[in-house]
Amino acid sequence: MHYLTRRETFNAAHKLAVEEWPDDRNKEVFGKCANRNWHGHNYDLRVTVCGEPDPITGFVMDAKVLSGIVKAEVVDQLDHSNLNLDIDWFKDGRQPTTENLTSEIWKHLEEKIAAAGSRLYRVRLYETENIYADYYGPAGRP
């Protein structure tokens, strides 16, 4: 099995807070991200697909096609947005955490990548250089 990873970046703002909680409880649970003021991150997204290389092209997936899908389905949606207010993915009240972002990104990519002839393996999202989350789909890591 071969793996191909595409890196994209986007910038987005958010805040993490449970509105019903007092400020001190939000601060205790969410730390710096709990402030009632918005703050932003320079997100670093890594999307990995897997499969066997095509015998003619040698590609698991054409990297330009993968980039186009990631940009259209994720980056163009999230870049320079307020995740809490602008993105329908979080209108259900879930917190726009890195973990929740990875599963939402998966949902938006899986079908399109499959239609292009590859299989989505992992979504990795760096919130900072020291914090990232991995998601391997609803079934977990194969």
N, CA, C and O atoms as CSV, one atom per row, in Angstrom:
chain,resi,resn,atom,element,x,y,z
A,1,MET,N,N,0.859,-1.179,0.000
A,1,MET,CA,C,0.000,0.000,0.000
A,1,MET,C,C,0.901,1.236,0.000
A,1,MET,O,O,1.875,1.314,0.748
A,2,HIS,N,N,0.556,2.190,-0.848
A,2,HIS,CA,C,1.284,3.451,-0.929
A,2,HIS,C,C,0.393,4.577,-0.406
A,2,HIS,O,O,-0.834,4.499,-0.450
A,3,TYR,N,N,1.047,5.619,0.087
A,3,TYR,CA,C,0.349,6.747,0.687
A,3,TYR,C,C,0.863,8.029,0.047
A,3,TYR,O,O,2.064,8.193,-0.167
A,4,LEU,N,N,-0.055,8.926,-0.253
A,4,LEU,CA,C,0.280,10.225,-0.810
A,4,LEU,C,C,-0.373,11.280,0.077
A,4,LEU,O,O,-1.565,11.202,0.374
A,5,THR,N,N,0.409,12.258,0.492
A,5,THR,CA,C,-0.117,13.312,1.365
A,5,THR,C,C,0.002,14.659,0.676
A,5,THR,O,O,1.039,15.000,0.108
A,6,ARG,N,N,-1.084,15.413,0.742
A,6,ARG,CA,C,-1.129,16.780,0.215
A,6,ARG,C,C,-1.249,17.734,1.391
A,6,ARG,O,O,-2.052,17.510,2.297
A,7,ARG,N,N,-0.459,18.788,1.382
A,7,ARG,CA,C,-0.504,19.808,2.433
A,7,ARG,C,C,-1.177,21.054,1.887
A,7,ARG,O,O,-0.870,21.514,0.787
A,8,GLU,N,N,-2.094,21.589,2.669
A,8,GLU,CA,C,-2.735,22.872,2.368
A,8,GLU,C,C,-2.801,23.666,3.658
A,8,GLU,O,O,-2.696,23.092,4.742
A,9,THR,N,N,-2.970,24.950,3.562
A,9,THR,CA,C,-3.082,25.792,4.753
A,9,THR,C,C,-4.310,26.683,4.638
A,9,THR,O,O,-4.782,26.986,3.542
A,10,PHE,N,N,-4.811,27.092,5.792
A,10,PHE,CA,C,-5.890,28.072,5.829
A,10,PHE,C,C,-5.839,28.776,7.170
A,10,PHE,O,O,-5.264,28.273,8.135
A,11,ASN,N,N,-6.447,29.941,7.214
A,11,ASN,CA,C,-6.516,30.745,8.433
A,11,ASN,C,C,-7.970,30.874,8.822
A,11,ASN,O,O,-8.830,31.126,7.978
A,12,ALA,N,N,-8.243,30.700,10.106
A,12,ALA,CA,C,-9.628,30.818,10.565
A,12,ALA,C,C,-9.655,31.233,12.024
A,12,ALA,O,O,-8.723,30.973,12.786
A,13,ALA,N,N,-10.740,31.880,12.387
A,13,ALA,CA,C,-10.949,32.318,13.772
A,13,ALA,C,C,-11.998,31.428,14.431
A,13,ALA,O,O,-12.833,30.816,13.765
A,14,HIS,N,N,-11.930,31.378,15.743
A,14,HIS,CA,C,-12.947,30.663,16.513
A,14,HIS,C,C,-12.850,31.067,17.970
A,14,HIS,O,O,-11.948,31.799,18.377
A,15,LYS,N,N,-13.785,30.582,18.730
A,15,LYS,CA,C,-13.681,30.609,20.185
A,15,LYS,C,C,-14.309,29.318,20.679
A,15,LYS,O,O,-15.221,28.769,20.062
A,16,LEU,N,N,-13.801,28.855,21.795
A,16,LEU,CA,C,-14.329,27.641,22.406
A,16,LEU,C,C,-14.939,28.037,23.736
A,16,LEU,O,O,-14.247,28.534,24.624
A,17,ALA,N,N,-16.215,27.820,23.867
A,17,ALA,CA,C,-16.902,28.158,25.105
A,17,ALA,C,C,-18.280,27.523,25.107
A,17,ALA,O,O,-18.940,27.427,24.072
A,18,VAL,N,N,-18.696,27.099,26.267
A,18,VAL,CA,C,-20.065,26.648,26.463
A,18,VAL,C,C,-20.803,27.841,27.045
A,18,VAL,O,O,-20.522,28.276,28.161
A,19,GLU,N,N,-21.741,28.359,26.285
A,19,GLU,CA,C,-22.403,29.609,26.662
A,19,GLU,C,C,-23.036,29.559,28.045
A,19,GLU,O,O,-23.087,30.572,28.742
A,20,GLU,N,N,-23.519,28.390,28.445
A,20,GLU,CA,C,-24.183,28.263,29.744
A,20,GLU,C,C,-23.205,28.261,30.914
A,20,GLU,O,O,-23.621,28.415,32.062
A,21,TRP,N,N,-21.925,28.091,30.646
A,21,TRP,CA,C,-20.925,28.030,31.706
A,21,TRP,C,C,-20.428,29.432,32.058
A,21,TRP,O,O,-20.398,30.316,31.202
A,22,PRO,N,N,-20.043,29.631,33.303
A,22,PRO,CA,C,-19.401,30.899,33.652
A,22,PRO,C,C,-17.994,30.969,33.045
A,22,PRO,O,O,-17.414,29.947,32.678
A,23,ASP,N,N,-17.463,32.177,32.946
A,23,ASP,CA,C,-16.152,32.378,32.330
A,23,ASP,C,C,-15.062,31.531,32.969
A,23,ASP,O,O,-14.209,30.988,32.266
A,24,ASP,N,N,-15.079,31.412,34.302
A,24,ASP,CA,C,-14.006,30.655,34.956
A,24,ASP,C,C,-14.049,29.171,34.595
A,24,ASP,O,O,-12.999,28.539,34.472
A,25,ARG,N,N,-15.234,28.610,34.424
A,25,ARG,CA,C,-15.354,27.197,34.020
A,25,ARG,C,C,-14.867,27.019,32.575
A,25,ARG,O,O,-14.143,26.069,32.278
A,26,ASN,N,N,-15.260,27.927,31.683
A,26,ASN,CA,C,-14.774,27.866,30.307
A,26,ASN,C,C,-13.254,27.977,30.263
A,26,ASN,O,O,-12.598,27.250,29.517
A,27,LYS,N,N,-12.701,28.874,31.048
A,27,LYS,CA,C,-11.245,29.060,31.093
A,27,LYS,C,C,-10.569,27.789,31.602
A,27,LYS,O,O,-9.527,27.388,31.085
A,28,GLU,N,N,-11.157,27.163,32.606
A,28,GLU,CA,C,-10.605,25.925,33.168
A,28,GLU,C,C,-10.583,24.807,32.115
A,28,GLU,O,O,-9.603,24.067,32.021
A,29,VAL,N,N,-11.639,24.683,31.337
A,29,VAL,CA,C,-11.761,23.602,30.362
A,29,VAL,C,C,-11.033,23.921,29.059
A,29,VAL,O,O,-10.315,23.072,28.531
A,30,PHE,N,N,-11.208,25.125,28.541
A,30,PHE,CA,C,-10.715,25.449,27.207
A,30,PHE,C,C,-9.441,26.286,27.196
A,30,PHE,O,O,-8.898,26.555,26.124
A,31,GLY,N,N,-8.952,26.700,28.354
A,31,GLY,CA,C,-7.705,27.460,28.411
A,31,GLY,C,C,-7.781,28.760,27.632
A,31,GLY,O,O,-8.792,29.461,27.677
A,32,LYS,N,N,-6.696,29.082,26.910
A,32,LYS,CA,C,-6.622,30.337,26.166
A,32,LYS,C,C,-7.699,30.451,25.086
A,32,LYS,O,O,-8.110,31.555,24.730
A,33,CYS,N,N,-8.152,29.313,24.566
A,33,CYS,CA,C,-9.169,29.342,23.506
A,33,CYS,C,C,-10.543,29.713,24.041
A,33,CYS,O,O,-11.483,29.889,23.267
A,34,ALA,N,N,-10.667,29.835,25.363
A,34,ALA,CA,C,-11.974,30.098,25.963
A,34,ALA,C,C,-12.297,31.568,26.098
A,34,ALA,O,O,-13.399,31.926,26.515
A,35,ASN,N,N,-11.369,32.411,25.757
A,35,ASN,CA,C,-11.691,33.823,25.948
A,35,ASN,C,C,-12.933,34.184,25.152
A,35,ASN,O,O,-13.197,33.588,24.108
A,36,ARG,N,N,-13.668,35.119,25.617
A,36,ARG,CA,C,-14.920,35.511,24.955
A,36,ARG,C,C,-14.656,36.321,23.692
A,36,ARG,O,O,-15.577,36.659,22.949
A,37,ASN,N,N,-13.397,36.622,23.464
A,37,ASN,CA,C,-13.020,37.310,22.235
A,37,ASN,C,C,-12.546,36.275,21.214
A,37,ASN,O,O,-12.028,35.220,21.581
A,38,TRP,N,N,-12.723,36.578,19.973
A,38,TRP,CA,C,-12.296,35.675,18.911
A,38,TRP,C,C,-10.781,35.660,18.794
A,38,TRP,O,O,-10.118,36.657,19.079
A,39,HIS,N,N,-10.247,34.543,18.380
A,39,HIS,CA,C,-8.820,34.444,18.088
A,39,HIS,C,C,-8.666,33.512,16.887
A,39,HIS,O,O,-9.580,32.758,16.553
A,40,GLY,N,N,-7.515,33.572,16.252
A,40,GLY,CA,C,-7.335,32.795,15.032
A,40,GLY,C,C,-6.136,31.880,15.070
A,40,GLY,O,O,-5.261,31.989,15.929
A,41,HIS,N,N,-6.123,30.973,14.108
A,41,HIS,CA,C,-5.017,30.032,13.940
A,41,HIS,C,C,-4.639,29.973,12.474
A,41,HIS,O,O,-5.472,30.189,11.593
A,42,ASN,N,N,-3.382,29.680,12.226
A,42,ASN,CA,C,-2.890,29.374,10.892
A,42,ASN,C,C,-2.850,27.847,10.809
A,42,ASN,O,O,-1.859,27.222,11.187
A,43,TYR,N,N,-3.922,27.265,10.318
A,43,TYR,CA,C,-4.050,25.813,10.279
A,43,TYR,C,C,-3.199,25.226,9.153
A,43,TYR,O,O,-3.070,25.808,8.077
A,44,ASP,N,N,-2.631,24.070,9.431
A,44,ASP,CA,C,-1.824,23.320,8.472
A,44,ASP,C,C,-2.500,21.961,8.308
A,44,ASP,O,O,-2.508,21.150,9.234
A,45,LEU,N,N,-3.063,21.720,7.137
A,45,LEU,CA,C,-3.849,20.521,6.867
A,45,LEU,C,C,-3.037,19.544,6.030
A,45,LEU,O,O,-2.412,19.932,5.042
A,46,ARG,N,N,-3.050,18.272,6.429
A,46,ARG,CA,C,-2.405,17.202,5.657
A,46,ARG,C,C,-3.462,16.141,5.351
A,46,ARG,O,O,-4.024,15.538,6.266
A,47,VAL,N,N,-3.725,15.918,4.087
A,47,VAL,CA,C,-4.702,14.921,3.652
A,47,VAL,C,C,-3.933,13.791,2.982
A,47,VAL,O,O,-3.203,14.006,2.015
A,48,THR,N,N,-4.110,12.583,3.512
A,48,THR,CA,C,-3.396,11.417,2.995
A,48,THR,C,C,-4.374,10.455,2.339
A,48,THR,O,O,-5.396,10.088,2.919
A,49,VAL,N,N,-4.040,10.057,1.120
A,49,VAL,CA,C,-4.810,9.039,0.396
A,49,VAL,C,C,-3.924,7.807,0.258
A,49,VAL,O,O,-2.703,7.881,0.400
A,50,CYS,N,N,-4.565,6.670,-0.022
A,50,CYS,CA,C,-3.781,5.445,-0.154
A,50,CYS,C,C,-4.308,4.588,-1.293
A,50,CYS,O,O,-5.443,4.735,-1.744
A,51,GLY,N,N,-3.458,3.706,-1.731
A,51,GLY,CA,C,-3.804,2.776,-2.793
A,51,GLY,C,C,-2.542,2.268,-3.451
A,51,GLY,O,O,-1.427,2.527,-2.999
A,52,GLU,N,N,-2.746,1.549,-4.515
A,52,GLU,CA,C,-1.610,1.069,-5.301
A,52,GLU,C,C,-1.401,2.016,-6.476
A,52,GLU,O,O,-2.368,2.476,-7.083
A,53,PRO,N,N,-0.163,2.305,-6.795
A,53,PRO,CA,C,0.094,3.203,-7.921
A,53,PRO,C,C,-0.459,2.645,-9.231
A,53,PRO,O,O,-0.384,1.445,-9.498
A,54,ASP,N,N,-1.008,3.534,-10.028
A,54,ASP,CA,C,-1.482,3.171,-11.353
A,54,ASP,C,C,-0.292,2.629,-12.151
A,54,ASP,O,O,0.785,3.225,-12.110
A,55,PRO,N,N,-0.454,1.538,-12.860
A,55,PRO,CA,C,0.677,0.957,-13.582
A,55,PRO,C,C,1.215,1.851,-14.703
A,55,PRO,O,O,2.368,1.702,-15.106
A,56,ILE,N,N,0.409,2.761,-15.201
A,56,ILE,CA,C,0.864,3.632,-16.288
A,56,ILE,C,C,1.429,4.943,-15.747
A,56,ILE,O,O,2.535,5.341,-16.111
A,57,THR,N,N,0.663,5.621,-14.868
A,57,THR,CA,C,1.106,6.939,-14.371
A,57,THR,C,C,2.038,6.837,-13.176
A,57,THR,O,O,2.857,7.725,-12.943
A,58,GLY,N,N,1.914,5.753,-12.418
A,58,GLY,CA,C,2.697,5.626,-11.191
A,58,GLY,C,C,2.100,6.375,-10.020
A,58,GLY,O,O,2.702,6.413,-8.947
A,59,PHE,N,N,0.925,6.975,-10.196
A,59,PHE,CA,C,0.270,7.762,-9.157
A,59,PHE,C,C,-0.696,6.908,-8.344
A,59,PHE,O,O,-1.415,6.074,-8.893
A,60,VAL,N,N,-0.704,7.122,-7.042
A,60,VAL,CA,C,-1.813,6.644,-6.213
A,60,VAL,C,C,-3.029,7.495,-6.547
A,60,VAL,O,O,-4.152,7.002,-6.652
A,61,MET,N,N,-2.771,8.790,-6.710
A,61,MET,CA,C,-3.779,9.759,-7.139
A,61,MET,C,C,-3.027,10.942,-7.706
A,61,MET,O,O,-1.973,11.309,-7.186
A,62,ASP,N,N,-3.532,11.533,-8.736
A,62,ASP,CA,C,-2.905,12.719,-9.300
A,62,ASP,C,C,-2.914,13.815,-8.234
A,62,ASP,O,O,-3.978,14.215,-7.762
A,63,ALA,N,N,-1.742,14.297,-7.860
A,63,ALA,CA,C,-1.624,15.290,-6.782
A,63,ALA,C,C,-2.359,16.589,-7.108
A,63,ALA,O,O,-2.855,17.262,-6.205
A,64,LYS,N,N,-2.432,16.945,-8.389
A,64,LYS,CA,C,-3.175,18.151,-8.775
A,64,LYS,C,C,-4.668,17.962,-8.532
A,64,LYS,O,O,-5.354,18.884,-8.092
A,65,VAL,N,N,-5.162,16.772,-8.816
A,65,VAL,CA,C,-6.576,16.484,-8.583
A,65,VAL,C,C,-6.860,16.507,-7.088
A,65,VAL,O,O,-7.853,17.089,-6.651
A,66,LEU,N,N,-5.989,15.875,-6.300
A,66,LEU,CA,C,-6.159,15.883,-4.844
A,66,LEU,C,C,-6.151,17.313,-4.317
A,66,LEU,O,O,-7.001,17.679,-3.506
A,67,SER,N,N,-5.212,18.113,-4.765
A,67,SER,CA,C,-5.149,19.510,-4.334
A,67,SER,C,C,-6.424,20.258,-4.685
A,67,SER,O,O,-6.943,21.014,-3.864
A,68,GLY,N,N,-6.934,20.057,-5.888
A,68,GLY,CA,C,-8.160,20.725,-6.308
A,68,GLY,C,C,-9.351,20.361,-5.432
A,68,GLY,O,O,-10.165,21.220,-5.093
A,69,ILE,N,N,-9.451,19.081,-5.064
A,69,ILE,CA,C,-10.546,18.635,-4.202
A,69,ILE,C,C,-10.414,19.257,-2.812
A,69,ILE,O,O,-11.392,19.764,-2.263
A,70,VAL,N,N,-9.218,19.221,-2.249
A,70,VAL,CA,C,-9.016,19.767,-0.905
A,70,VAL,C,C,-9.288,21.268,-0.885
A,70,VAL,O,O,-9.913,21.779,0.044
A,71,LYS,N,N,-8.827,21.956,-1.892
A,71,LYS,CA,C,-9.069,23.403,-1.943
A,71,LYS,C,C,-10.552,23.713,-2.077
A,71,LYS,O,O,-11.073,24.571,-1.364
A,72,ALA,N,N,-11.233,23.028,-2.979
A,72,ALA,CA,C,-12.650,23.321,-3.223
A,72,ALA,C,C,-13.535,22.939,-2.043
A,72,ALA,O,O,-14.446,23.685,-1.686
A,73,GLU,N,N,-13.279,21.804,-1.446
A,73,GLU,CA,C,-14.164,21.277,-0.410
A,73,GLU,C,C,-13.827,21.759,1.000
A,73,GLU,O,O,-14.681,21.730,1.886
A,74,VAL,N,N,-12.582,22.204,1.211
A,74,VAL,CA,C,-12.164,22.581,2.568
A,74,VAL,C,C,-11.586,23.993,2.618
A,74,VAL,O,O,-12.149,24.874,3.267
A,75,VAL,N,N,-10.486,24.203,1.948
A,75,VAL,CA,C,-9.768,25.476,2.086
A,75,VAL,C,C,-10.632,26.651,1.658
A,75,VAL,O,O,-10.707,27.653,2.369
A,76,ASP,N,N,-11.283,26.544,0.508
A,76,ASP,CA,C,-12.119,27.656,0.037
A,76,ASP,C,C,-13.295,27.917,0.977
A,76,ASP,O,O,-13.801,29.038,1.036
A,77,GLN,N,N,-13.725,26.914,1.697
A,77,GLN,CA,C,-14.832,27.064,2.645
A,77,GLN,C,C,-14.370,27.706,3.956
A,77,GLN,O,O,-15.050,28.569,4.510
A,78,LEU,N,N,-13.197,27.269,4.445
A,78,LEU,CA,C,-12.762,27.646,5.794
A,78,LEU,C,C,-11.825,28.845,5.859
A,78,LEU,O,O,-11.789,29.541,6.874
A,79,ASP,N,N,-11.076,29.098,4.805
A,79,ASP,CA,C,-10.051,30.136,4.862
A,79,ASP,C,C,-10.651,31.506,5.142
A,79,ASP,O,O,-11.613,31.927,4.499
A,80,HIS,N,N,-10.064,32.187,6.111
A,80,HIS,CA,C,-10.483,33.519,6.541
A,80,HIS,C,C,-11.944,33.553,6.992
A,80,HIS,O,O,-12.666,34.520,6.750
A,81,SER,N,N,-12.353,32.482,7.646
A,81,SER,CA,C,-13.720,32.420,8.166
A,81,SER,C,C,-13.704,32.485,9.687
A,81,SER,O,O,-12.665,32.337,10.332
A,82,ASN,N,N,-14.876,32.708,10.227
A,82,ASN,CA,C,-15.115,32.529,11.654
A,82,ASN,C,C,-15.818,31.175,11.763
A,82,ASN,O,O,-16.975,31.044,11.363
A,83,LEU,N,N,-15.134,30.182,12.295
A,83,LEU,CA,C,-15.668,28.821,12.317
A,83,LEU,C,C,-16.990,28.725,13.070
A,83,LEU,O,O,-17.866,27.946,12.692
A,84,ASN,N,N,-17.136,29.505,14.121
A,84,ASN,CA,C,-18.372,29.470,14.904
A,84,ASN,C,C,-19.557,30.070,14.151
A,84,ASN,O,O,-20.675,29.562,14.243
A,85,LEU,N,N,-19.320,31.135,13.416
A,85,LEU,CA,C,-20.420,31.890,12.816
A,85,LEU,C,C,-20.633,31.631,11.329
A,85,LEU,O,O,-21.766,31.665,10.850
A,86,ASP,N,N,-19.558,31.375,10.600
A,86,ASP,CA,C,-19.647,31.321,9.146
A,86,ASP,C,C,-19.816,29.918,8.575
A,86,ASP,O,O,-20.269,29.763,7.441
A,87,ILE,N,N,-19.465,28.913,9.334
A,87,ILE,CA,C,-19.376,27.556,8.787
A,87,ILE,C,C,-20.550,26.710,9.274
A,87,ILE,O,O,-20.728,26.506,10.475
A,88,ASP,N,N,-21.336,26.229,8.337
A,88,ASP,CA,C,-22.508,25.414,8.664
A,88,ASP,C,C,-22.147,24.148,9.430
A,88,ASP,O,O,-22.982,23.602,10.150
A,89,TRP,N,N,-20.926,23.683,9.285
A,89,TRP,CA,C,-20.498,22.448,9.947
A,89,TRP,C,C,-20.702,22.523,11.457
A,89,TRP,O,O,-20.876,21.492,12.106
A,90,PHE,N,N,-20.683,23.722,12.023
A,90,PHE,CA,C,-20.765,23.884,13.485
A,90,PHE,C,C,-22.039,24.588,13.939
A,90,PHE,O,O,-22.123,25.046,15.079
A,91,LYS,N,N,-23.013,24.676,13.068
A,91,LYS,CA,C,-24.289,25.301,13.426
A,91,LYS,C,C,-25.072,24.454,14.429
A,91,LYS,O,O,-26.033,24.934,15.029
A,92,ASP,N,N,-24.663,23.191,14.614
A,92,ASP,CA,C,-25.357,22.305,15.560
A,92,ASP,C,C,-24.885,22.517,17.002
A,92,ASP,O,O,-25.345,21.825,17.911
A,93,GLY,N,N,-23.980,23.461,17.213
A,93,GLY,CA,C,-23.533,23.777,18.561
A,93,GLY,C,C,-22.259,23.085,19.003
A,93,GLY,O,O,-21.748,23.370,20.087
A,94,ARG,N,N,-21.727,22.166,18.176
A,94,ARG,CA,C,-20.457,21.536,18.537
A,94,ARG,C,C,-19.345,22.571,18.530
A,94,ARG,O,O,-19.396,23.561,17.801
A,95,GLN,N,N,-18.350,22.323,19.349
A,95,GLN,CA,C,-17.208,23.223,19.418
A,95,GLN,C,C,-16.337,23.043,18.169
A,95,GLN,O,O,-16.117,21.911,17.737
A,96,PRO,N,N,-15.838,24.138,17.581
A,96,PRO,CA,C,-14.966,24.031,16.417
A,96,PRO,C,C,-13.514,23.723,16.824
A,96,PRO,O,O,-12.592,24.493,16.556
A,97,THR,N,N,-13.357,22.580,17.475
A,97,THR,CA,C,-12.029,22.139,17.897
A,97,THR,C,C,-11.294,21.512,16.715
A,97,THR,O,O,-11.892,21.219,15.680
A,98,THR,N,N,-10.018,21.317,16.883
A,98,THR,CA,C,-9.234,20.651,15.849
A,98,THR,C,C,-9.765,19.246,15.606
A,98,THR,O,O,-9.829,18.795,14.462
A,99,GLU,N,N,-10.144,18.557,16.671
A,99,GLU,CA,C,-10.681,17.207,16.535
A,99,GLU,C,C,-11.973,17.201,15.711
A,99,GLU,O,O,-12.131,16.389,14.798
A,100,ASN,N,N,-12.885,18.103,16.037
A,100,ASN,CA,C,-14.143,18.170,15.282
A,100,ASN,C,C,-13.907,18.623,13.843
A,100,ASN,O,O,-14.601,18.174,12.931
A,101,LEU,N,N,-12.951,19.494,13.637
A,101,LEU,CA,C,-12.629,19.910,12.266
A,101,LEU,C,C,-12.151,18.729,11.428
A,101,LEU,O,O,-12.537,18.603,10.266
A,102,THR,N,N,-11.315,17.860,12.000
A,102,THR,CA,C,-10.800,16.742,11.198
A,102,THR,C,C,-11.919,15.815,10.742
A,102,THR,O,O,-11.907,15.354,9.601
A,103,SER,N,N,-12.876,15.536,11.605
A,103,SER,CA,C,-13.957,14.638,11.185
A,103,SER,C,C,-14.869,15.314,10.159
A,103,SER,O,O,-15.377,14.646,9.259
A,104,GLU,N,N,-15.080,16.603,10.277
A,104,GLU,CA,C,-15.872,17.324,9.280
A,104,GLU,C,C,-15.144,17.388,7.940
A,104,GLU,O,O,-15.757,17.220,6.886
A,105,ILE,N,N,-13.855,17.626,7.984
A,105,ILE,CA,C,-13.067,17.648,6.748
A,105,ILE,C,C,-13.160,16.285,6.065
A,105,ILE,O,O,-13.332,16.210,4.848
A,106,TRP,N,N,-13.049,15.219,6.836
A,106,TRP,CA,C,-13.180,13.866,6.286
A,106,TRP,C,C,-14.509,13.720,5.526
A,106,TRP,O,O,-14.547,13.244,4.392
A,107,LYS,N,N,-15.588,14.143,6.183
A,107,LYS,CA,C,-16.918,14.018,5.561
A,107,LYS,C,C,-16.987,14.751,4.221
A,107,LYS,O,O,-17.657,14.296,3.293
A,108,HIS,N,N,-16.305,15.865,4.126
A,108,HIS,CA,C,-16.362,16.667,2.915
A,108,HIS,C,C,-15.422,16.159,1.817
A,108,HIS,O,O,-15.564,16.540,0.655
A,109,LEU,N,N,-14.469,15.308,2.179
A,109,LEU,CA,C,-13.494,14.828,1.200
A,109,LEU,C,C,-13.706,13.387,0.743
A,109,LEU,O,O,-13.426,13.057,-0.409
A,110,GLU,N,N,-14.190,12.543,1.618
A,110,GLU,CA,C,-14.169,11.099,1.352
A,110,GLU,C,C,-14.811,10.720,0.019
A,110,GLU,O,O,-14.200,10.010,-0.780
A,111,GLU,N,N,-16.007,11.174,-0.223
A,111,GLU,CA,C,-16.728,10.801,-1.445
A,111,GLU,C,C,-16.048,11.339,-2.700
A,111,GLU,O,O,-15.962,10.642,-3.711
A,112,LYS,N,N,-15.568,12.568,-2.635
A,112,LYS,CA,C,-14.924,13.189,-3.802
A,112,LYS,C,C,-13.619,12.470,-4.143
A,112,LYS,O,O,-13.299,12.275,-5.316
A,113,ILE,N,N,-12.872,12.081,-3.116
A,113,ILE,CA,C,-11.614,11.364,-3.352
A,113,ILE,C,C,-11.900,9.976,-3.910
A,113,ILE,O,O,-11.195,9.509,-4.804
A,114,ALA,N,N,-12.921,9.322,-3.392
A,114,ALA,CA,C,-13.304,8.000,-3.916
A,114,ALA,C,C,-13.725,8.108,-5.389
A,114,ALA,O,O,-13.384,7.249,-6.202
A,115,ALA,N,N,-14.460,9.156,-5.719
A,115,ALA,CA,C,-14.896,9.350,-7.100
A,115,ALA,C,C,-13.707,9.580,-8.033
A,115,ALA,O,O,-13.783,9.299,-9.229
A,116,ALA,N,N,-12.612,10.092,-7.476
A,116,ALA,CA,C,-11.394,10.324,-8.264
A,116,ALA,C,C,-10.520,9.075,-8.324
A,116,ALA,O,O,-9.452,9.089,-8.936
A,117,GLY,N,N,-10.977,7.983,-7.681
A,117,GLY,CA,C,-10.280,6.711,-7.805
A,117,GLY,C,C,-9.290,6.372,-6.718
A,117,GLY,O,O,-8.474,5.467,-6.891
A,118,SER,N,N,-9.339,7.074,-5.602
A,118,SER,CA,C,-8.424,6.774,-4.505
A,118,SER,C,C,-9.224,6.595,-3.218
A,118,SER,O,O,-10.453,6.678,-3.221
A,119,ARG,N,N,-8.517,6.352,-2.128
A,119,ARG,CA,C,-9.182,6.155,-0.840
A,119,ARG,C,C,-8.560,7.097,0.188
A,119,ARG,O,O,-7.340,7.163,0.330
A,120,LEU,N,N,-9.406,7.812,0.889
A,120,LEU,CA,C,-8.941,8.699,1.951
A,120,LEU,C,C,-8.443,7.849,3.112
A,120,LEU,O,O,-9.152,6.961,3.587
A,121,TYR,N,N,-7.233,8.119,3.566
A,121,TYR,CA,C,-6.619,7.356,4.647
A,121,TYR,C,C,-6.608,8.129,5.963
A,121,TYR,O,O,-6.966,7.595,7.013
A,122,ARG,N,N,-6.188,9.408,5.892
A,122,ARG,CA,C,-6.047,10.188,7.122
A,122,ARG,C,C,-6.211,11.666,6.830
A,122,ARG,O,O,-5.814,12.167,5.778
A,123,VAL,N,N,-6.811,12.351,7.801
A,123,VAL,CA,C,-6.831,13.806,7.828
A,123,VAL,C,C,-6.055,14.212,9.070
A,123,VAL,O,O,-6.400,13.824,10.186
A,124,ARG,N,N,-5.016,14.986,8.868
A,124,ARG,CA,C,-4.210,15.512,9.980
A,124,ARG,C,C,-4.305,17.025,9.913
A,124,ARG,O,O,-4.090,17.625,8.860
A,125,LEU,N,N,-4.631,17.643,11.052
A,125,LEU,CA,C,-4.765,19.092,11.095
A,125,LEU,C,C,-3.960,19.646,12.256
A,125,LEU,O,O,-4.189,19.303,13.416
A,126,TYR,N,N,-3.012,20.513,11.919
A,126,TYR,CA,C,-2.216,21.216,12.928
A,126,TYR,C,C,-2.919,22.524,13.264
A,126,TYR,O,O,-3.185,23.342,12.383
A,127,GLU,N,N,-3.216,22.711,14.539
A,127,GLU,CA,C,-3.745,23.992,15.007
A,127,GLU,C,C,-2.586,24.935,15.299
A,127,GLU,O,O,-2.647,26.129,15.005
A,128,THR,N,N,-1.539,24.381,15.877
A,128,THR,CA,C,-0.285,25.092,16.110
A,128,THR,C,C,0.826,24.125,15.727
A,128,THR,O,O,0.557,22.981,15.359
A,129,GLU,N,N,2.059,24.573,15.811
A,129,GLU,CA,C,3.154,23.657,15.484
A,129,GLU,C,C,3.277,22.529,16.512
A,129,GLU,O,O,3.923,21.516,16.244
A,130,ASN,N,N,2.666,22.697,17.674
A,130,ASN,CA,C,2.765,21.697,18.731
A,130,ASN,C,C,1.497,20.883,18.972
A,130,ASN,O,O,1.519,19.915,19.732
A,131,ILE,N,N,0.402,21.261,18.338
A,131,ILE,CA,C,-0.870,20.569,18.569
A,131,ILE,C,C,-1.494,20.196,17.226
A,131,ILE,O,O,-1.713,21.050,16.367
A,132,TYR,N,N,-1.772,18.909,17.066
A,132,TYR,CA,C,-2.490,18.474,15.876
A,132,TYR,C,C,-3.393,17.309,16.239
A,132,TYR,O,O,-3.225,16.665,17.275
A,133,ALA,N,N,-4.359,17.053,15.359
A,133,ALA,CA,C,-5.268,15.923,15.520
A,133,ALA,C,C,-5.265,15.110,14.236
A,133,ALA,O,O,-5.178,15.650,13.134
A,134,ASP,N,N,-5.363,13.792,14.410
A,134,ASP,CA,C,-5.492,12.868,13.282
A,134,ASP,C,C,-6.874,12.257,13.304
A,134,ASP,O,O,-7.434,11.999,14.369
A,135,TYR,N,N,-7.425,12.027,12.115
A,135,TYR,CA,C,-8.696,11.308,11.998
A,135,TYR,C,C,-8.569,10.312,10.863
A,135,TYR,O,O,-8.157,10.660,9.756
A,136,TYR,N,N,-8.926,9.073,11.148
A,136,TYR,CA,C,-8.830,7.983,10.178
A,136,TYR,C,C,-10.192,7.509,9.715
A,136,TYR,O,O,-10.316,6.393,9.211
A,137,GLY,N,N,-11.198,8.317,9.873
A,137,GLY,CA,C,-12.532,7.950,9.454
A,137,GLY,C,C,-13.307,7.280,10.558
A,137,GLY,O,O,-12.753,6.966,11.611
A,138,PRO,N,N,-14.599,7.057,10.325
A,138,PRO,CA,C,-15.458,6.510,11.367
A,138,PRO,C,C,-15.065,5.102,11.822
A,138,PRO,O,O,-15.372,4.701,12.945
A,139,ALA,N,N,-14.389,4.358,10.952
A,139,ALA,CA,C,-13.978,2.999,11.324
A,139,ALA,C,C,-12.634,2.964,12.055
A,139,ALA,O,O,-12.221,1.914,12.547
A,140,GLY,N,N,-11.959,4.100,12.126
A,140,GLY,CA,C,-10.646,4.135,12.759
A,140,GLY,C,C,-9.557,3.737,11.790
A,140,GLY,O,O,-9.807,3.514,10.605
A,141,ARG,N,N,-8.366,3.651,12.301
A,141,ARG,CA,C,-7.199,3.357,11.458
A,141,ARG,C,C,-7.290,1.931,10.911
A,141,ARG,O,O,-7.502,0.976,11.659
A,142,PRO,N,N,-7.126,1.808,9.580
A,142,PRO,CA,C,-7.175,0.470,8.963
A,142,PRO,C,C,-5.962,-0.378,9.332
A,142,PRO,O,O,-5.853,-1.524,8.896
